[in-house]
Amino acid sequence: MRFWCCLCFIDDEEDNNQREGTMKEVYLPNVDDFEGYIVNDDDGDHEEEEASGTPAIGTARFSLSLNGQRQGDETLLLFEDMITAMRYGGNRDDALWSPSFRCSRHSEVEPSASASTAVEHCDHHDSHHKRAKVYSSFHESTSCSSVERDYNINQGSSISSNGIFYHNFILNNGSDGRPLDGNGEKDEEDEDGLRAEDFEIRMDLTDDLLHMVFSFLDHHNLCHAAMVCRQWRAASAHEDFWRCLNFENRNISLEQFGNMCQRYPNATEVNLSGTPNIHLLVMKAVSSLRNIKALTLGKGQLGNAFFNALAECSMLRSLDVNDAILGNGVQEIPINHEGLYDLKVTKCRVMHVSIRCPQLKNLSLKRSNMEQAVLNCPLLHLLDISACHKLTDAAIRSAVTSCPQLESLDMSNCSCVSDETLHEIASTCANLHILNCSYCPNISLESVRLPMLTVLKLDNCEGITSASMAAISHSSMVEELELNNCHMLTSVSLCLPRLRKIRLVHCRKFADLNLQCFMLSSITVSNCAALHCINCSSNSLQKLVLQKQENLTMLTLQCQSLLEVDLTDCTSLTNSICKVFSDGGGCPMLKSLVLDNCESLTAMQFSSTSLVSLSLVGCRAVSTLDLVCPCLEKICLDGCDHLERASFCPAALRSLNLGICPKLNTLRIDAPYMVSLELKGCGVLSEASINCPLLSSLDASFCSQLKDDCLSASTGSFSQIESLILMSCPSIGSDGLYSLRWLPNLTTLDLSYTFLTNLQPVFESCLHLKVLKLQACKYLADSSLEPLYKEGALRELQDLDLSYGTLCKSALEELLAYCTHLTHMSLNGCINMHDLSWGSTGGRLFESLSVHNGSSMFSFENINEPIEQANRLLQNLNCVGCPNIRKVLIPPAACCFHLSSLNLSLSANLKEVDLACFNLSFLNLSNCCSLEVLKLGCPRLTSLFLQSCNVEEVVVETAISQCSMLETLDIRFCPKICSISVGRLRAVCPSLKRIYSSMSPV
């Protein structure tokens, strides 16, 4: 059963009357071969349809008219139902829908009366205006589409696996442009009067545009494109796309290939490698394709008939035969052609081959097992006979000397080649420039002169020794030389004016390299274990890499353009290497030097005006470093554990990290651009002279020997410093702190873990200090901080860290009471920190706040109202691990309007927390195992941590009910909160997004 619903949409250019025209729907349920139409209800529709002779659809036709009142919701509902049916594969309400949509553009003079005339008018309109048309259709699953009838794939092969073989079958069209079915006859119209082509998806682009788009597709994709529509099918079959017929490794029959040759007689390239019956196919190609220029064959047997027929292909210019049996493998194979330029007979089984090609330029017989090769190619330029193991020395000599114009010769892996053959080649081939004799063990070059060579490759030649270098020296035109794996070679001494590249890899006995080549630009020396001396002179060498030369002890360079040197893992280099890279050492342009893991270096002294980067990573024996490098911007000293004295005077360093040099005791720095210096861990540093006028950050942590005189002498040299870290510097006293008055920009000072008893020098010298850290300063007197809250010292101070200190309870309370300008306060581990009862009427802290600040009482009922003025600026308060805190009470009257983070974790004796802080967003009460009372009036609290707290579930529910913005709640390992209470917590606080629970039962 079939249901067709075709819509005709009116052009936007029609008048309002046409837009408001009603639509007719023909619908007949449960009737076979039924098709329904919805068209414009113009006047005279029925008469025009009858006059046009449109056949009846099915056996009965019923008309359901939609009058002009059924617009609006009903029309929209009908259209949505049809779209839904298409979207869900035609299934809606257990009925099968197969809609087909067609865009129809009507003229202003004569409206269309039927679907077929609409299509014809649409075609004419689009071709006139050069616009694309899109016809979409949805066919029933049991019907056979026109595409399936047009693409008749024989022998069970598919387009995806062997598509290009059957391209000749996709154009089986009749004379009237209609397709042929599988039996070779034209498609008949459907009994409803509509042809299958009316329902296919088409996009009518111009032929020129399609041709341009298809030019980017390969044959496989062209075959898929041909299945779209007739226009694409015809466009994809254009001969421009089928000049190259590639059937490599495809199962194509002789008949199929013949059809392709008949359809595309102008093909210029054919690839039949790996096809069955290759001899028959290539004979068909030779006889049918007269314009063929390139032919690729392989993986089969080619008889004499093919080689005899080659002369018939007068346009042939390239022939490639790979992995094939020529003839019967024993007889002589003639290859004669007057116009052939390129010939490749590689990896083929043949005993004798005779080649007569007067125009041949390139010939490759690589890896073929022939014993004799007769060449008559007077214009041959390139010859490759590599790995032809059966060719004798005489055969090679005869073949090569018959080509006087030869420019490139590859004889690698021809073990029979001798010096005599090379001598005769040198005298015959005057134009020879490239010679590859790798893996030829019988050549030594001692009596051979090859002055015309530019490229010489002698890899793995066992006969090459130091005596061979004299012969190579006569090759004054050589630009590239390869001597890899020449195990008998002990030394190389060359003076070649044009040499640009040399390679010496895995030469086991190679010990001495002497190169006087002023155009040398590349040296590759690797894994030459015996190499101990290098002497090189070049005006073009810019980069030198000599990694892992463990025995290299002497290096002499005269390289005016050398920029980079890498001597990593050259463990035998001595301190004399410093002279090579200093001014006057032969490398005036050197910018980068890498001496990583050169463990024999002990004292480094460089004086270079060009050096920019120096790496001494892993040089553990270096104890003295003296650099006079005004352009030095980067230095790496990781692993220099024994460095004792370092001098950087002058240097262009912007940052320096010497914290990895624990034995450093003397330091001199003159760096006008340095902004950051880290001396963390230089525990024995006792003498330092630092002249860095732009220095803004100095970290001298754990410099236990740093004394007041050294600090006083250095502060005058870096007046721009902003951050000074003197943590664990016990030798620093009052005199050194008074010298900080020369640092007007100092804002951060860290004096943690020092033995200071008085902070008066800090209050007098550091007037603009914003951050002061005094962790574990256990010798500070209780009155040492009184200038902060009694005399108004350090008015700009914002962050104060007194963690793990021993200040008394009263000092801490007064500090919290009067220092209202502090924004961050850390009192972690303070054993004298007691209850924060800021809300008790008689409490000292609350009274002081009320008197000192003059603040009025704040009503919690008005907490959501904007606060005009906050008296306290405290934002972050940390009291982690304070064992004597038992109660925390911060009411609105405490004026902590800016407090956003409060950390009371690890306060084991804390029992009661009552907070009313409008801006508090983070509260950590983890591991407060004694907590019993929790009251929160914090409407902006977002994170609450109660991990390992012995608090009741009801208390938590009541507390979070007042936190309307709470998102994260951590109740892991809370023994009194069961897993089933998570739901109740979410109900109490709907804003919760994350609850961390151990899900343990009560």
N, C-alpha and C positions, 0 to 999 in steps of 0.2 A: 504494500500500500504506500502511496506517495502523496504528500501534501506539499504544495508549492505556494509560497506567499511572496509575491513580487511587488515591490514598492516603486513608485515613480515619483520622484521629488521635483517640485516646480523650481525653475530657475529664479534666482533672486531678482532678475531684471523684469519679471512679469509684473503686471499691474496688480492692484490690490484685489480685484475681482478673481483673478486666477489664484492668488494666494489663499483666498477664502473658499475656493472650490472644495466641494465635498469629495469623499473618497468612496469607491465601491469595493466591496469585498465579496469574493466568490468563495464559498466555503461549503464543503460537503464532508462530513465525518464518516469514517468507516466505509469508504467507497474506494475500490482499487483504481489505480491510474487516475487519480484526481489531482488537478492543479488549480489553485485559486489565484486570482489577480486582484490587486488593489490599485486602481488607477484614478486619475482625475475625473470627476463627474461633470464633464463639460456637456454642453448641449449636443445632442445627436450622437452620443457615444455608441449606442447600440446600432444605429444605422451605419456608422463608419466601420464598425467591426464586421458587420455582415457584408458590407461592400468589399472589404479587403479580403474576404474569403478565409478568415481565420478558422481553422478546423475546430471541431468540438473537442473538448477536453474530457477524456474518459467516455463513459456511456451516458452520462447525464450532466447537466450544468445548471447550477442554482445561483441565483443572484440575490445578494443581500445588500441593500442600499443603505448607505449612511447619509442621512440628510444634513443640511447645513447647520442644524442645531447640535449635532454630535461633534462638536469641536472641543477645545479645552481639555477637561480631565479625561473624557472617554477616549479621545484620539491619543492623548499622551499615554493612557493606560495600555491601549492596544499596541503602541510602538514599544513600550517598555516590556510587555509580555513577549513580543517577538525577539527583542534583544536578549532577554533572559533565556528564551528557548535556545537561541544560537550559542550563548555563552556556556550553557550546561550541556552541550553536545546534542541538543534536540530533545531532551527529556524534560517535560514539564507537565505535571499532573497526569502522569502515566500516558501521555500522548506523544506521538512522534512528530516533531516539527522539522521541516527541511526548508528554511527560508532562503530566498535568493533576492538580493538587492541589486538594483540597477539605477544608476544616475541618469536622468534624462533631461536634456536641455531643449526647451521648445523655442521656436522662433516666435516673433511677435505677430507674424502674418497668419501662420497656419499651425495650430496646436497639433500635437501628435495624438493619434487615436489608438494605437496599439503598442505593445511592448516592442515588437519587431521594427516598426517604423521609428520608434523612439531611439533604438539602437543605431539604425542607419543614419538618422539625423544627428545623433551624437557623434558618430564617426566623422560625418562631413564637417560638423562644427569644429571638432577638435583638430582635424587636419588643416582647416583653414586658419585657425588661430594658434596653431603649434602648441596646444596645451595637452597635458597628459590626462588620459582617462583611466579610471580604475573600475573594473567590473569584478565583483566578488560573488561567489556562489557557494552553496552548501549542498552537496549531492547526497543521495541516500547511499548507505554503505554497500548495498547489494548491486548497485548499477556499475557498469563499466565505463570509466571516463574516456574522453577522447584522447587524453595523453596516453593512457594504457593501450588504446588501439593503435596510436601512431607509432609508439616505440615497441617494435617487435624484435625482442632480443632472442636470438637463436642459441641453440646448444646449451641452454640452461645457464648462461653467463649473465652476470648483472653489471649494471653501469658502475657500481662502486668498485668492483674488482677488475673489470676489463672494459671500461667504458669507451675508450677511444676506438676499439675495434668495430664498434657498431654504430659509429657516427654516421656511416653511409646509409643506415636504415631509417634515420629520423627525418628524412626529407621525402618520404614516399607520398607525395601529393598528386592529386589529379590535375588535369589541365585547367579546371575551373577554380583551383585553389583549395578545394576541399580535400581532407585527408583520406587516405586509403585505410581500410580496416585490415584485420589480420589476414584476410583472404585475398587481399589485393583489390577489393572493390570499394567504391566510395561509400562513405557513411550515409545511411538513410536518415531522413528526418524523423524525429520522434513523432508518435502519433498525435501529440498535441500541437504540432506545427513548429516547434522550436528545435533547432539543432543543438547538439552538445556543446558546440563552440560558443553558444550564447551564454553558457553558464561557467565558462572557465575564467580564471583570474588573469586579467591582462592589464598591462600598463603600456600604452602606446607611446613610447618615446620615439624620437626621430631616429632614423637609421644611422645617421652620422654619430649621434650621441651614444647609441648602443655599440657601435663599432669602436668608439674610443674606450668605453668602459670594458668591453670584452677583451681588449688588447692586453689587459692586465691579468687575465685568467690563464691558467694552464689548461691542458686538454681535459683533465679530470673534471674540473669545475665548469668547463664549457659544456660538457655533456650534461651536467646537472642543470645548467642554465637553459639548455635546449628543452627541458621538460616543463618549462614555465608556461609558454604560450607559443603560438605559431610564429609571431614576429621574432621572438627570441630564438626560436628554433632555426629560422632562416638566417638570422644574424650570426648565430654561433657557427653556422656551417660555411661562413665566408672563407675563401681560400687563403686569405691573409693570415688566418689563425692556424692554418694547417700546412704551413710551409715546412714545418719540422714534424715528422711523423716518428714519435718515440714509442716503440713497442718493447722496450727493454724488459726482459724477464716476464713477458706476457704470453699467454697461451692463445695464439692467433693461428687460424687455419689459413691455408693457401687461398681459399675462396674469399675469405674475409679480407685478406690483405690485397687480393686482386681488385676487390670492389673499392677499397680505399685508394688504390693507385688509379683506378678509372675515374673516381670522383675528383681526385686532386692530382691531376697529371703534372702540375707545376711545382710540386713539392721539391724543396732543395736540400733537405736534410732527412736522413733515415737512420734509425737506430734499431737494429734487429738482434742485439746482443742478448743471449739467453733464451731465444725463441726456439720452439721445436721446428725441425725441418728447415734449418737456417739456410742450407744450400739452395733449396727450392725457392725460398722467399727472396733471397738476394738475387737469384736469377730473374725472378719476376720483377724486382725493382729495377734491375739493370735494363731490362727490355721495355719497361713501361714508363719509367721516369727519366725522360731525356734531359731534364734540367737539374738533375741531382748534382750537388756540389760537395756534400759531406756524407760519408757512409761509415757507420760504426757497426762492427760485427764481433762475435765472440761466443765462446762456450758451445762449440759445435765443430763439425768437419766441413771444410770448404774444398771442393774439388778443383781440378785443373780448369774445368769449363768456366768457372767464375773468373779466374785470373786471365783467361784468354778473352773473356768478354769485356774486360775492363776498358779496353780501347774504344768500345762503343759509347761509353759515357764520356763524351768529349768535354762536358762541363765539370767533371769531377776534379776537385781541388784537394780534398782531404780524405784519407782512408785510414781507419783505425781498426786493427784486428787484434783481439786480446784473448788469450787462453783458448786457442783453437788448434785443431789439427789441420795442417795444410797438405792437401793431397792425401797420400797414404802414409805420410810421415817419413818417407825414405827418399822419394823421388825429388828431383830438382823442381823448384817452383819459380816460374818466371813472372816478374811484375813489370810490365811495360806500359807506360802511359806518357803521352806527350805534354799534358798540362798539369800533372799532379805536383802540388807544392809541399804537402805534409803527408808523411807515411809513418805509421806506427804498427810494427809487428812485434808485439810484446807477449812474453810468456807463451810462445807457440812451439808446437812440436813439428820440427821440419829439419831435414838434414842439410839440404843445400838450397840456397836462395840466390836468384840472379835479379838484380834490379837495374832497369834501364829507364830512367826518368830524367830527361834533359833539363826540366824546369824544377826539379825537386830541391827544396831548401832545407827541410828538416826531416831527419830519419832517425827512428828509434827501433832498435832490435833488442831491447832490454829483456833479460831473463829468458831468452829463447835458447833452445839446446842445439842450435845449428853448428855444424862443423866447418862450413864454408860459406862465405858471403862475397859475391862478386858485385861490385858497384860500378855503375857507369852513370855517375851523377856529377857532371862537371861544375854545377852551380851549388852543390851542397854546402851549407853553412854550419849545420848542427848535426852531430852524429853521436848517438848514445848506444853503446854496446856493453853497458854495464851488466855484470853477472852472466855473461855468455861464457860459461865455464869450458865449453868444448871447443871454442875457437883457439886455434894454435897461435903461437907467436907470429909465424909466417902469414897465416890468414889475416890476422889483425893488421900486420904491416902492409899486406897487399891491399886490403880494403881501405885503409886510411890514406895511404899514399896516392890512391886513385882519385882523391878529392882535393885538388890543389887549392880550392877556395875555402876550405874548412876554417871555421872560426872558433867553434866550441866542440870539445871532444871529451866524452865521459867513458873511461875504461876501468872504472872501479870494479873490484872483484873479478878482474881478469888475471888470474894467477900466472898465466904464461907470458905476460908482457915483460920484456927485458930492456936494458939500457940501449941495446942496439936498435931496437924498434923505435925508441924515443929519439935516438940520434937521427934516424932516417926521417922520422916525422918532422923533426925540427928543420931539416934541410929541404923538405918538400912542401910543407904547409907554412908558408911565410906569413899568412894572415891569422894563424892560430893564436887566440887570446886567452881562452879558458881551457884548462886541462885538469881533469880529475883522475888521479892514479891511486886513489885510496884502496887499501887492502890488496896491493900488488907487492908481494914479499920479495920479488926478484929485482927490483929496481933500487939503485943507490944514487943515481944522478951524478956520480963522481966524474964521469967523462962526457956528460951531456950539457949542452949550452942551449938555453931556451930564452933568448933575449926578447922575444916578442910577446911573452906571456904577461897577462894582467892579473889572472886568478890562478893560483896553484894550490891544489888540495892533495895532501900526502898523508892522510889519516891512516893509522895502523899499518904503516909501511916498515917492516922489520929491518929493511936494508938501509934506512935513512939514519945516518950518524952525523957526528960533528963535521966529518970531512965533506959531507954533502952540502954544507952551508957555503962552501967556496963556489960550487956550481950555481947555487941559487943566487949568490951575490952578483953573478953575471946577468941575471934577469932584472935589468934596471927598470923595466916597466911594470914590475909586479906591484899590485895594489892590495891584494888579499892573499894571505898565506895561512894555511892550516896544517898543523903538525901534531894533532891529537894522537895520543896512544903510541907514539914512536918511542918504544921502550929502550932502544939502543942509543938514543940521543942524549948526550951529556951536557953540551953547551951550544948556545946559539949566539953567533956574533954576525950581525948584518948591518950593512950600510946601504940602504935602498932609498933613493930620494923620493920615490912615489908610493912607498908602502903606507897604507892607511889602516889595515886591520891585520892582526896576528892572533892566533889561538894556539895555546899550549896547555892541554888538559890531560891529566893522567900520564904524564911522562915521568916514569918512576926514577930514572937515573939523571934526569935533567937538573943541573946544579947552578949554571951560570948563564945569565941573560944579558947581552950587550947589544943595544939597539941605538943606532945613530940614524934615525929616520925622521926628518923634520916635518913630514906630512902625516905622521902616524896619529890617528885619532882614536883608536880602540885597541886595548891590550886585554886579553883574557888569559889569565894564568891561574889554574886551579888544580889542587890535589897533586902538586909536584913536591913530594915529600923531601927530596934532596936539595931543593932550591935554597941557596943561601946568599946569593949576590945578584942584584939587579942594578944595571946602569942604563939609563934611558935618557935620550935627548930628542925632544920633539917640540915643534912650535904650534902644533894643532891639537895635541892631547888635552882634553878637558876633564876627563874622569878616569881615575885609576882605581881598580878594585883588585886587591890581592889578599883575599880572605883565606884563612886556615893554612898559611904557609908557616908551619911550625918551626922550620929551621932558618928562616930568613933573618939574617943578622945585619946585612949591609944593604943600604938603599941609597942610590945616588940619582938625583933627578935634575935635569935641565929642561924644564917644561914651562915655557913662558905663558902658556894659556891654561895651565892646569887649574881647575876650580874645585874639584872634589877628590878626596883620597879616602879609601876605606881599607884599613889594615886590621880588621877584626880577627882575633885569635892568632895573630902572629906573635906567639909567645916568646920568641927568642930576640925580639927587637931590643936594642939597648938605648941608653939615654942619648946617644949620638944622633938619634933620629930627630931630635929637637932642632938641630942645626939645619937639617934638610928643609924644614918647613918654616924656619925663621927668615927674616929679611936677609937677603944675600945668599940664601941656600939654594936657589934655583927655581923657586915656585913663587914668584912675586904676586900672582893673582889668586892664590889659594884662599878659598872662603870656607870650606867645610873639611874638617879632619876628624876621622873616627879611629880611635885607638882602643876600642873595647877589648877587655880581657887580655891585654898585653902585660902579662904578669911579671916580666923582667924589668919593667920601667920602675925606677925608684925616685928620681929627681927630674921634674919636668920644668923646663925653662924656655918659654916661647917669647919671642919679640917679633910680632908681625903686625904690619899696618893694614893688612887685608883680611885677616882671619875673622870670620863672623860666628862660626859655630864650632865647638870643641866637645867631644865626648870621650870621657875616660871611665866609662862604666866598667866595674869589675877589675880595675887596676889596683889591686889590694896592696901592692908593695910600694906605691907612691907615698912618700912621706913629705915631700916638699913640692910646692907648686908656685911658680913665679911667672905671672903672665903680664906682659906689657903689650896689650892688644887693644888699642883705642877703639876698634870697630867691633869688638867681641860683644855679641848680643845674647848668646845662649851657651851654657855650659852644663854638662851632666856629670855629676860626681858620685852617682850611686855605687855603693860598694867600695869606696875609697876609705876603708876602715882605719888605715894607719896614717892618714894625712895629719901632720902636726903643724906645719906652717903653710899658710896660703896668703898670696898677695895678688890683688887685682888692681894694678895701678899703671895706667888707667884702663878703664873698660867701659863699654857702652851697655852694660847689663841693665835690664829693667827689673829683674827679680833674681834672687839667689837663695838657694836652699843648701845650707851647710849642716843641717840638723842630723845628717847621716855620717858625720865625721866625729865620732866620740872622742878622739884623741887630739883634736885641734886645740892648740894652746896659744897660737899667735895668728892674728888676722889683721891684714891691711887692705882696705878697700878705698878706691878713689873712682867712684862711678857717678858722674853728674846726672845720669838719667834714671838711676835706680829708685824705685818706689816701694819695693817690698824686700825685706831681708829676714830670713828665718835661721836662727842659730839654736833652735830647740835641740837639746841633747848634747851640746858641746860642753860637757861637764868640767873639763879642765881648762877651758878658755880663760886665760888670765890677762892677756894683753891684746887690746883691740884698738885700731885706729880706723875710724869710719868717716869718710868724707863723702856724704851723699846728700846734697842740698835739697833734693826733691823727695827724699825718703818719707813715706807716710805711714809705714807699718813696720815695726820691729818686734820680733818674737825671740826673746832670750831666755826662754823657760829652761830650767834645770842647768843653767850655767852657774854651777856652784862656786866657781872661782872668780866670778865677775865681782869686782870691788868698786867702791865709791869713786876712786880716782879714775878708773877706766870709764865709768859711766859719765863722770863730770867732763872728761876730756872729749867724749864723743857727742854729747848733747849739743854742743855749739856747732857741730857740723851738719846736723839734720833738724833745722829749726821748723820744718814743715810737717814733722811727724804728728800723726793723729792717734795712733794706737801703739801702746807700749806694754808688752807683757813681760813681767819680771817674776813670774811664778817660780817658786823654789829656788830663789837666788838668796841664800841666807847671808851672804856677805854684804848685801846692800844695806846701808844705814841712813842716818839723817843727812849726812853730807851729800850723799848721792841723790837723795830725794830733793834736797834744796836746789840741785842743779837743774831740776825739771822746770824751773822758772824760765829757762831759755827756750821752752817749747810752748809758745803761746797758743798753738792749735791743738794741743793735746786734749782729747775728749774721752779716751778709754785708757784706764790704768788697771793692771792686774798685779796685785801684790800678795796673792794667795801663797800660803805655806812659807811665809817668811817669819823672821824673829823680831818684827817691829813691835815696839812698845808705845810709840808716840806717833800720832798722825799729824802733828802740827805742821811739819814741812810740806805735807801734801796739801793741807788747807791753805797755806800761804803761797805755794808755788803753782798749783794747778787750779786756777780760778775758773776755768771754763770746762771743768771735768763734768762729763755726763754719765759715765759708767765707772764704778769703782768696785773691784772684787777683792774681798778680804777673807777668803775661805781659809779656815783652819789657822787663823792668826791667833794662836792661843796665848800669846804674851801681851796682847793689847790690854791696857788698863780699862776699868769700867768707865772711867771718865774720858777716855780717848776720843769718843764721838760726841761729847757735849757741844763742841763748837758747831756741830751740824744743826742742833735744835735749840741752842741757847744763843749763839752768836750769829746765826744766819750764814755760816760758811757754806761754800759750794752751792750757791743758789741755783745753778743750772743742773745740778745732779738729778738724774732720773732713775738710774738703776743702781741698787746697792745690794751686794751679796755678802752676808755675814754667816754663811753656812758653816757648821761644825766649829763655831767659835765658843768662847767661854764668858761672854759678857753677862752680867748679872740680870736678874729679872727686871729690876727698876730701870736699868739703862735701855733695855729692849722696849719696855712699855712707853717710856718717854720718847724714844725714837719714833715709835709708831704714832704717838699722839701728836707730836709737833712737826714732824717732817711731812707735811701734807703735799709737798711738791713732788715726792717720789712717785713714780709710775710702776716700777718693778722692785719687788722686795723678796729676797730669798733668805730664809732662816732655817734651812734644812739641818736636821741633826743638832739643833741647839737645845741642850739639856735644861737650860734655864728659861726656856720659853714655856710660860704657863698659860692659863685659860685666857681666851680672847673674849672676855665678858664686857664687850663694849656697850652693852645696854643697861647695866646695873646703875641705879640712880646714885648710889654712893661710891661707885667705882671710880678709881683715880683716873683711868683713861677717859671715861665718858665725861667726867667733870672737866678735865683739861680740854677736851674737845669743845665742850660747850662754851667755856670761858675764852679759850684761845681763838676759836673760829667765829664765835658769836652767831652760831647757826641756830635757826628756829627749828622747832619740832616738825617732823615730816609725817604726815598721815598716810598710812598704807592704803586707805581707801582711795586716795588720789594718786596712786603709783603710776597709773597710765598717763597722767597729765605730764606735759613737757616740763623739765626742770630748768629753771632760768639760770641758776648758778650752782655748780658743784664745788663744795669746799675742799674735798679731798680728790687728788688725781690718781690715787692708787688703782692700777689696772690688773696687776698680776701679783699674787701673794702665794709663796711656796713655803709650807711648813711640813715638809716630808720628814717622817721619822722623829718627831718631837715627843718623847715619852711622857712628858708632864702636862700635856694638853688634855684636859678632861671635858672642857665645855667651850663651845664656840657660839657666841651670841653677837650677831651683827644686825641690829634693827635699823629702820630708816633714819633714826636720829644720829646714827654714826656717820652719815654723810658719805657713804661709800658708793656714790652714784656711778662711778666709772669702773668699779671692780668687775672684771669680765672673766677672770680665771682664779680659782682657789684650789690648791692642792694640799690635802691633809692626809695623804696616804701614809700607811705604816705608823700611824699614831695609835699605838696599841691600847692606850687607856682612855681614848676619846669615847665619851658616853652620850653627849648631847650636842646636837647641831641645830641651831635656829637661825635661819638666814632670811633677810628681806632685802635683797639686792636687785634693783631693777634691771641692770645690764649684765648680770652674771650669766655667762653662757657655758662655762665649763666648771664642773665640780667633781673632784676625785676623792673618794672616801674609801678606796680599796684597802683591804687588810686592817681596817679599824674594827677589830674583833669584839670590842666592848660596846659598840654603838647600840644604843637603845632608843633614843629619841631623835627623830628627824623631822624638822619642820622647814618647809621651803616656801618662801614667797618670792619666787624668781620667775616672773612671766616670760623671760627671754632665755631661760636655760634650755640648751640643746643637747648636752651630753652629761650623763650622770653615771659614775662608776661606783658600784657598791660590792665589788668582788670580795668574797671571803668575809663579809660582814654578818654578824650574828644579830640581825635586825628582824623584827616581826614583819610578816607580810602585810598586815593591816597598816602598819606605820608607813611602809613604802607606798601603799595605795593612797593613803591620805596625803603624803608629801607630793607625789607626782600629779595629783589631781589639780594642784595649783600652778602647774607648769604647762601652759598651753602650747608651747613651742618645742617641747622635748621630743627629740628624734632618736637618740641612742641611750639605751639603758643596759648596764652590765650587772647582772645578778648571779654570775657564776660562783659556785661553791658557797652559796648562802644557805646554810642548813635549814633555816626556818621558812624558806620559800620553795614550795614544791613546783613541779613541772606543770601541773594543771593550772597554776595561777597565772600563767602567761596570758591566757585569754582575758582574764579579769583585769590585768594590768593594761592591756590594749583598750579594753572598754572604758577604764577610768581615764586614760590619756589617749585619745584618738590620734594625736599627732605622732605617736611612736612609729618609727620605721624599722628600727633594728633593736632586738632584744637578745642579748647574749646570756644564755642559760646553760648550766651543766646538765639540765634535765634529770637531776637526781631526785629520788622520792624523798618524802618528808622523813 
